[in-house]
Amino acid sequence: MNGIEAIHDAIMTMEGWHLGSRSQINRNPGNLRGSRTIPHQMDQGGYAVFPSIVAGSHALLDLITDYGNGLIKTGISWDSTLDDIFKVYAPQADHNQPSTYALFVAGFVSHCQGKPYTHLSTLREVCADFLTGGK
């Protein structure tokens, strides 16, 4: 599993994906509030509803890539740490704990890839295999 897929799966897990959950019902593994790349509708709570789990997964992968490429005006880039990313993705203002989220993702990705990552690892480090085309 490459780094970007591991981040996807960690987010899906952290967002509580299970039968009957909002993320499962909406086919939205990241509980995204929208997508600039994948057509979607919105539920009454302001979360995106995708036509399939494949579309929802693509939206989450696109968002992670967009963060790295600086396409979302957040200041996040490939050189941002997991801490930086989850302060934007899961802000404290929305009753999240971004540092806990970043630690969970770091541990999840470490386990998936068999490499040590921390909340201070950069998106470039975690996604190195994705950025180099798996080389």
Number of C-alpha atoms within 10 A of each C-alpha: 12 17 22 23 18 21 25 21 22 22 22 20 16 14 19 15 20 13 9 9 14 19 24 20 16 23 21 31 31 27 22 21 14 21 17 11 13 17 14 20 15 14 12 6 8 12 19 25 25 25 15 14 17 13 19 28 21 18 25 28 17 17 22 23 20 18 22 21 13 14 13 15 8 12 13 21 21 21 14 18 20 26 22 22 26 21 17 15 20 16 15 13 10 8 8 14 14 21 19 13 24 25 18 20 26 25 18 19 27 17 13 17 15 9 11 12 20 18 20 14 18 21 24 18 16 26 22 17 15 17 16 8 9 10 7
